[in-house]
Amino acid sequence: MLAHYLEDNGFLKSRFYHHQLLTGSGGEKLSKTAGDISLQHYRNQGLSARQVYNTILQMCGYTESVENAVELGNLLLNKANRQ
């Protein structure tokens, strides 16, 4: 409702995707405060944006791959709309 007060029409048109909890190999939730890998880690390793997007998809349990952020968003929204 904050968007109504701010009259931010772009925000009002936003769609959100809620993924399942990301977990480590032992089933524990991932947490930067616990020392788990962050996005910065992947950047420091030299991964391209495409590689990071596809890593995110794998962590969320998807088998599909994407080339860019638009494809990533479309894939997640299409999946969310089917649920």
C-alpha positions as CSV (number, residue, x, y, z in Angstrom):
1,M,0.0,0.0,0.0
2,L,3.0,2.3,0.3
3,A,3.0,2.5,-3.5
4,H,-0.5,4.0,-3.4
5,Y,0.8,6.8,-1.1
6,L,3.9,7.3,-3.2
7,E,1.8,7.2,-6.5
8,D,4.4,4.9,-7.9
9,N,2.6,3.3,-10.8
10,G,5.6,1.3,-11.9
11,F,5.7,-0.4,-8.5
12,L,1.9,-1.1,-8.7
13,K,2.5,-3.1,-11.9
14,S,5.4,-5.1,-10.4
15,R,5.1,-8.9,-10.2
16,F,6.9,-10.9,-7.5
17,Y,8.1,-14.5,-7.6
18,H,8.5,-16.4,-4.3
19,H,10.9,-19.3,-4.7
20,Q,11.3,-22.2,-2.3
21,L,13.8,-21.9,0.4
22,L,17.3,-22.3,-0.9
23,T,19.2,-25.0,1.0
24,G,22.8,-26.3,1.1
25,S,23.8,-29.9,0.4
26,G,22.9,-30.9,4.0
27,G,19.4,-29.4,3.7
28,E,20.1,-26.3,5.9
29,K,19.0,-22.9,4.7
30,L,21.5,-20.8,2.9
31,S,22.6,-17.7,4.8
32,K,25.3,-15.2,4.1
33,T,25.7,-14.6,7.8
34,A,26.6,-18.3,8.1
35,G,29.3,-17.9,5.5
36,D,27.4,-19.3,2.5
37,I,28.2,-18.2,-1.0
38,S,26.8,-14.8,-2.1
39,L,26.3,-13.2,-5.4
40,Q,29.5,-11.3,-4.8
41,H,31.3,-14.6,-4.7
42,Y,30.1,-15.5,-8.2
43,R,31.1,-12.0,-9.4
44,N,34.6,-12.4,-7.9
45,Q,34.9,-15.8,-9.6
46,G,34.3,-14.1,-13.0
47,L,31.0,-15.7,-13.8
48,S,29.0,-14.0,-16.5
49,A,25.5,-12.6,-15.8
50,R,24.2,-15.5,-17.9
51,Q,26.0,-18.1,-15.7
52,V,24.7,-16.5,-12.5
53,Y,21.1,-16.5,-13.8
54,N,21.4,-20.2,-14.7
55,T,23.0,-21.0,-11.3
56,I,20.0,-19.3,-9.6
57,L,17.6,-21.4,-11.7
58,Q,19.5,-24.6,-10.7
59,M,19.4,-23.6,-7.0
60,C,15.6,-23.1,-7.4
61,G,15.2,-26.6,-8.9
62,Y,14.7,-25.6,-12.6
63,T,16.3,-27.5,-15.5
64,E,15.8,-24.8,-18.0
65,S,18.5,-22.3,-18.9
66,V,18.2,-18.6,-20.0
67,E,20.4,-16.2,-21.9
68,N,19.5,-12.9,-20.0
69,A,17.5,-11.3,-17.2
70,V,14.4,-10.8,-19.4
71,E,14.3,-14.5,-20.1
72,L,14.9,-15.3,-16.4
73,G,12.0,-13.1,-15.4
74,N,9.7,-14.5,-18.0
75,L,10.5,-18.1,-17.1
76,L,9.9,-17.4,-13.4
77,L,6.7,-15.5,-14.0
78,N,5.3,-18.1,-16.4
79,K,6.0,-20.9,-13.9
80,A,4.4,-18.8,-11.1
81,N,1.3,-18.2,-13.1
82,R,0.8,-21.9,-13.7
83,Q,0.9,-22.7,-10.0
